[in-house]
Amino acid sequence: MSLDAAATLFTAIDHVGIAVPDLDAAIAFYEESYGMRLAHQEVNEEQGVREAMMTVGDPEHPHSHIQLLAPLNERSTIAKFLDSKGPGIQQMAYRVADIDAVCATLRERGLRLLYDEPKRGTSESRVNFIHPK
């Protein structure tokens, strides 16, 4: 099922993902320099990353996060990103109400997605990525 052409695909910017070589050092930097709080931390073996979600704004009512992403091994997407571009913004994530409908609509509109079906993301969320090219 796809969405109406007039329907809003994205409900909010959920987070901005930043590739970092050392997750613990990055968490400390974001806490000490920007006053952000660690909201969640996990290892995602499937994605090959160790990640942390840092709360932006009011920690009681967070609207968005900075996601810090460190590679688990040299084969991970984040390791390859760090090797070619260095630390920095790697992704921007949109919040959606129905990921399956959004994926179908984007494909109908000619966009290429990385996965045929959404994969497991942070905190058991389901994610897919729009190919940048």
CYANA upper distance limits for C-alpha pairs under 8 A (distance plus 0.5 A):
  1 MET  CA    100 ASP  CA      8.19
  1 MET  CA    101 ALA  CA      6.00
  1 MET  CA    104 ALA  CA      7.35
  2 SER  CA    100 ASP  CA      8.49
  2 SER  CA    101 ALA  CA      5.11
  2 SER  CA    102 VAL  CA      7.14
  2 SER  CA    103 CYS  CA      8.45
  2 SER  CA    104 ALA  CA      5.81
  2 SER  CA    105 THR  CA      5.43
  3 LEU  CA      7 ALA  CA      6.67
  3 LEU  CA      9 LEU  CA      8.22
  3 LEU  CA    101 ALA  CA      6.48
  3 LEU  CA    102 VAL  CA      7.26
  3 LEU  CA    104 ALA  CA      8.46
  3 LEU  CA    105 THR  CA      6.41
  9 LEU  CA     96 VAL  CA      7.04
  9 LEU  CA    102 VAL  CA      6.61
 10 PHE  CA     94 TYR  CA      6.39
 10 PHE  CA     95 ARG  CA      6.22
 10 PHE  CA     96 VAL  CA      5.47
 10 PHE  CA     97 ALA  CA      8.16
 11 THR  CA     94 TYR  CA      7.72
 11 THR  CA     95 ARG  CA      5.95
 11 THR  CA     96 VAL  CA      5.92
 11 THR  CA     97 ALA  CA      7.57
 12 ALA  CA     94 TYR  CA      6.27
 12 ALA  CA     95 ARG  CA      5.59
 12 ALA  CA     96 VAL  CA      7.88
 13 ILE  CA     64 SER  CA      7.23
 13 ILE  CA     92 MET  CA      7.96
 13 ILE  CA     93 ALA  CA      6.52
 13 ILE  CA     94 TYR  CA      4.96
 13 ILE  CA     95 ARG  CA      6.31
 14 ASP  CA     63 HIS  CA      7.76
 14 ASP  CA     64 SER  CA      5.54
 14 ASP  CA     65 HIS  CA      7.03
 14 ASP  CA     92 MET  CA      8.39
 14 ASP  CA     93 ALA  CA      5.96
 14 ASP  CA     94 TYR  CA      5.64
 14 ASP  CA     95 ARG  CA      5.62
 15 HIS  CA     64 SER  CA      5.86
 15 HIS  CA     65 HIS  CA      5.10
 15 HIS  CA     66 ILE  CA      5.90
 15 HIS  CA     67 GLN  CA      6.83
 15 HIS  CA     92 MET  CA      6.60
 15 HIS  CA     93 ALA  CA      5.75
 15 HIS  CA     94 TYR  CA      7.67
 16 VAL  CA     65 HIS  CA      7.21
 16 VAL  CA     66 ILE  CA      5.61
 16 VAL  CA     67 GLN  CA      6.41
 16 VAL  CA     89 ILE  CA      7.58
 16 VAL  CA     90 GLN  CA      8.32
 16 VAL  CA     91 GLN  CA      6.38
 16 VAL  CA     92 MET  CA      4.96
 16 VAL  CA     93 ALA  CA      6.58
 17 GLY  CA     66 ILE  CA      6.54
 17 GLY  CA     67 GLN  CA      4.98
 17 GLY  CA     68 LEU  CA      6.41
 17 GLY  CA     69 LEU  CA      7.26
 17 GLY  CA     89 ILE  CA      6.40
 17 GLY  CA     90 GLN  CA      6.06
 17 GLY  CA     91 GLN  CA      5.40
 17 GLY  CA     92 MET  CA      6.52
 17 GLY  CA     93 ALA  CA      8.04
 18 ILE  CA     66 ILE  CA      7.74
 18 ILE  CA     67 GLN  CA      6.54
 18 ILE  CA     68 LEU  CA      5.53
 18 ILE  CA     69 LEU  CA      6.42
 18 ILE  CA     87 PRO  CA      7.66
 18 ILE  CA     88 GLY  CA      5.67
 18 ILE  CA     89 ILE  CA      4.85
 18 ILE  CA     90 GLN  CA      5.82
 18 ILE  CA     91 GLN  CA      7.52
 19 ALA  CA     68 LEU  CA      6.61
 19 ALA  CA     69 LEU  CA      5.30
 19 ALA  CA     70 ALA  CA      6.54
 19 ALA  CA     78 ILE  CA      6.72
 19 ALA  CA     81 PHE  CA      7.99
 19 ALA  CA     82 LEU  CA      7.23
 19 ALA  CA     86 GLY  CA      8.41
 19 ALA  CA     87 PRO  CA      5.72
 19 ALA  CA     88 GLY  CA      5.88
 19 ALA  CA     89 ILE  CA      6.79
 19 ALA  CA     90 GLN  CA      6.39
 20 VAL  CA     26 ALA  CA      7.35
 20 VAL  CA     68 LEU  CA      7.04
 20 VAL  CA     69 LEU  CA      6.29
 20 VAL  CA     70 ALA  CA      5.67
 20 VAL  CA     71 PRO  CA      8.50
 20 VAL  CA     82 LEU  CA      7.87
 20 VAL  CA     87 PRO  CA      5.62
 20 VAL  CA     88 GLY  CA      7.49
 21 PRO  CA     70 ALA  CA      5.96
 21 PRO  CA     71 PRO  CA      7.54
 21 PRO  CA     79 ALA  CA      8.50
 21 PRO  CA     82 LEU  CA      7.79
 21 PRO  CA     87 PRO  CA      7.50
 22 ASP  CA     26 ALA  CA      6.70
 22 ASP  CA     70 ALA  CA      6.66
 23 LEU  CA     27 ILE  CA      6.59
 23 LEU  CA     50 ARG  CA      7.83
 23 LEU  CA     51 GLU  CA      7.71
 23 LEU  CA     52 ALA  CA      8.11
 23 LEU  CA     68 LEU  CA      7.32
 23 LEU  CA     69 LEU  CA      7.39
 23 LEU  CA     70 ALA  CA      6.05
 24 ASP  CA     28 ALA  CA      6.79
 25 ALA  CA     29 PHE  CA      6.65
 26 ALA  CA     30 TYR  CA      6.66
 26 ALA  CA     68 LEU  CA      7.78
 27 ILE  CA     31 GLU  CA      6.63
 27 ILE  CA     38 LEU  CA      7.80
 27 ILE  CA     52 ALA  CA      7.98
 27 ILE  CA     54 MET  CA      8.33
 27 ILE  CA     68 LEU  CA      8.13
 28 ALA  CA     32 GLU  CA      6.44
 29 PHE  CA     33 SER  CA      6.04
 29 PHE  CA     34 TYR  CA      8.10
 30 TYR  CA     34 TYR  CA      5.71
 30 TYR  CA     35 GLY  CA      7.04
 30 TYR  CA     36 MET  CA      6.32
 30 TYR  CA     37 ARG  CA      8.42
 30 TYR  CA     54 MET  CA      8.27
 31 GLU  CA     35 GLY  CA      5.17
 31 GLU  CA     36 MET  CA      5.24
 31 GLU  CA     37 ARG  CA      6.39
 31 GLU  CA     38 LEU  CA      8.09
 32 GLU  CA     36 MET  CA      8.22
 36 MET  CA     54 MET  CA      6.48
 36 MET  CA     55 THR  CA      6.18
 36 MET  CA     56 VAL  CA      6.63
 36 MET  CA     57 GLY  CA      8.14
 37 ARG  CA     54 MET  CA      5.93
 37 ARG  CA     55 THR  CA      5.83
 37 ARG  CA     56 VAL  CA      8.26
 37 ARG  CA     59 PRO  CA      7.78
 38 LEU  CA     52 ALA  CA      7.44
 38 LEU  CA     53 MET  CA      6.59
 38 LEU  CA     54 MET  CA      5.14
 38 LEU  CA     55 THR  CA      6.85
 39 ALA  CA     52 ALA  CA      8.00
 39 ALA  CA     53 MET  CA      5.99
 39 ALA  CA     54 MET  CA      6.01
 39 ALA  CA     55 THR  CA      6.40
 40 HIS  CA     52 ALA  CA      6.15
 40 HIS  CA     53 MET  CA      5.64
 40 HIS  CA     54 MET  CA      7.80
 41 GLN  CA     50 ARG  CA      8.18
 41 GLN  CA     51 GLU  CA      6.18
 41 GLN  CA     52 ALA  CA      4.74
 41 GLN  CA     53 MET  CA      6.81
 42 GLU  CA     50 ARG  CA      6.46
 42 GLU  CA     51 GLU  CA      6.06
 42 GLU  CA     52 ALA  CA      7.08
 42 GLU  CA    122 THR  CA      8.04
 42 GLU  CA    123 SER  CA      8.47
 43 VAL  CA     48 GLY  CA      8.44
 43 VAL  CA     49 VAL  CA      6.52
 43 VAL  CA     50 ARG  CA      4.85
 43 VAL  CA     51 GLU  CA      6.72
 44 ASN  CA     48 GLY  CA      6.45
 44 ASN  CA     49 VAL  CA      5.87
 44 ASN  CA     50 ARG  CA      6.63
 44 ASN  CA     51 GLU  CA      8.08
 44 ASN  CA    121 GLY  CA      8.06
 44 ASN  CA    122 THR  CA      8.12
 45 GLU  CA     49 VAL  CA      6.92
 45 GLU  CA     72 LEU  CA      8.26
 46 GLU  CA    120 ARG  CA      8.38
 47 GLN  CA     76 SER  CA      7.54
 47 GLN  CA     77 THR  CA      8.17
 48 GLY  CA     71 PRO  CA      6.58
 48 GLY  CA     72 LEU  CA      5.74
 48 GLY  CA     73 ASN  CA      7.25
 48 GLY  CA     75 ARG  CA      8.35
 48 GLY  CA     76 SER  CA      5.53
 48 GLY  CA     77 THR  CA      7.80
 48 GLY  CA     78 ILE  CA      8.29
 49 VAL  CA     69 LEU  CA      6.70
 49 VAL  CA     70 ALA  CA      6.03
 49 VAL  CA     71 PRO  CA      5.14
 49 VAL  CA     72 LEU  CA      5.56
 49 VAL  CA     76 SER  CA      7.61
 49 VAL  CA     78 ILE  CA      7.66
 50 ARG  CA     69 LEU  CA      6.48
 50 ARG  CA     70 ALA  CA      5.75
 50 ARG  CA     71 PRO  CA      6.78
 50 ARG  CA     72 LEU  CA      6.80
 51 GLU  CA     67 GLN  CA      7.24
 51 GLU  CA     68 LEU  CA      5.96
 51 GLU  CA     69 LEU  CA      5.13
 51 GLU  CA     70 ALA  CA      6.76
 52 ALA  CA     67 GLN  CA      6.12
 52 ALA  CA     68 LEU  CA      5.63
 52 ALA  CA     69 LEU  CA      7.31
 53 MET  CA     65 HIS  CA      6.53
 53 MET  CA     66 ILE  CA      6.30
 53 MET  CA     67 GLN  CA      5.04
 53 MET  CA     68 LEU  CA      6.92
 54 MET  CA     65 HIS  CA      5.86
 54 MET  CA     66 ILE  CA      5.57
 54 MET  CA     67 GLN  CA      6.70
 54 MET  CA     68 LEU  CA      8.11
 55 THR  CA     59 PRO  CA      6.55
 55 THR  CA     62 PRO  CA      6.73
 55 THR  CA     64 SER  CA      7.20
 55 THR  CA     65 HIS  CA      5.33
 55 THR  CA     66 ILE  CA      7.18
 56 VAL  CA     62 PRO  CA      6.99
 56 VAL  CA     63 HIS  CA      7.78
 56 VAL  CA     64 SER  CA      6.31
 56 VAL  CA     65 HIS  CA      5.72
 56 VAL  CA     66 ILE  CA      7.41
 57 GLY  CA     61 HIS  CA      8.48
 57 GLY  CA     62 PRO  CA      6.76
 57 GLY  CA     63 HIS  CA      8.04
 57 GLY  CA     64 SER  CA      8.41
 58 ASP  CA     62 PRO  CA      6.04
 69 LEU  CA     78 ILE  CA      7.53
 70 ALA  CA     78 ILE  CA      7.05
 70 ALA  CA     79 ALA  CA      8.07
 71 PRO  CA     76 SER  CA      6.50
 71 PRO  CA     77 THR  CA      8.14
 71 PRO  CA     78 ILE  CA      5.83
 71 PRO  CA     79 ALA  CA      5.71
 72 LEU  CA     76 SER  CA      7.35
 72 LEU  CA     79 ALA  CA      8.48
 73 ASN  CA     79 ALA  CA      7.37
 74 GLU  CA     79 ALA  CA      5.76
 74 GLU  CA     80 LYS  CA      7.55
 75 ARG  CA     79 ALA  CA      6.96
 75 ARG  CA     80 LYS  CA      7.39
 76 SER  CA     80 LYS  CA      6.92
 77 THR  CA     81 PHE  CA      6.62
 78 ILE  CA     82 LEU  CA      6.59
 79 ALA  CA     83 ASP  CA      6.63
 80 LYS  CA     84 SER  CA      6.72
 81 PHE  CA     85 LYS  CA      6.20
 81 PHE  CA     86 GLY  CA      7.28
 81 PHE  CA     90 GLN  CA      8.05
 82 LEU  CA     86 GLY  CA      4.66
 82 LEU  CA     87 PRO  CA      6.12
 96 VAL  CA    102 VAL  CA      7.97
 98 ASP  CA    102 VAL  CA      6.75
 99 ILE  CA    103 CYS  CA      6.51
 99 ILE  CA    118 PRO  CA      8.25
 99 ILE  CA    126 ARG  CA      8.03
 99 ILE  CA    127 VAL  CA      8.15
100 ASP  CA    104 ALA  CA      6.76
100 ASP  CA    118 PRO  CA      8.26
101 ALA  CA    105 THR  CA      6.65
102 VAL  CA    106 LEU  CA      6.60
103 CYS  CA    107 ARG  CA      6.72
103 CYS  CA    113 LEU  CA      8.12
103 CYS  CA    128 ASN  CA      8.37
104 ALA  CA    108 GLU  CA      6.69
105 THR  CA    109 ARG  CA      6.74
106 LEU  CA    110 GLY  CA      6.99
106 LEU  CA    111 LEU  CA      5.93
106 LEU  CA    112 ARG  CA      8.21
107 ARG  CA    111 LEU  CA      5.59
107 ARG  CA    112 ARG  CA      6.81
107 ARG  CA    113 LEU  CA      7.88
111 LEU  CA    130 ILE  CA      7.49
111 LEU  CA    131 HIS  CA      8.01
112 ARG  CA    130 ILE  CA      6.50
112 ARG  CA    131 HIS  CA      5.96
113 LEU  CA    128 ASN  CA      7.35
113 LEU  CA    129 PHE  CA      6.08
113 LEU  CA    130 ILE  CA      5.02
113 LEU  CA    131 HIS  CA      5.84
114 LEU  CA    128 ASN  CA      7.11
114 LEU  CA    129 PHE  CA      5.95
114 LEU  CA    130 ILE  CA      6.77
114 LEU  CA    131 HIS  CA      6.37
115 TYR  CA    119 LYS  CA      8.04
115 TYR  CA    128 ASN  CA      6.64
115 TYR  CA    129 PHE  CA      7.71
117 GLU  CA    128 ASN  CA      7.96
118 PRO  CA    126 ARG  CA      6.06
118 PRO  CA    127 VAL  CA      5.49
118 PRO  CA    128 ASN  CA      5.43
119 LYS  CA    126 ARG  CA      5.90
119 LYS  CA    127 VAL  CA      5.79
119 LYS  CA    128 ASN  CA      6.96
120 ARG  CA    124 GLU  CA      6.21
120 ARG  CA    125 SER  CA      6.29
120 ARG  CA    126 ARG  CA      5.33
120 ARG  CA    127 VAL  CA      6.66
121 GLY  CA    125 SER  CA      5.34
121 GLY  CA    126 ARG  CA      5.85
121 GLY  CA    127 VAL  CA      6.03
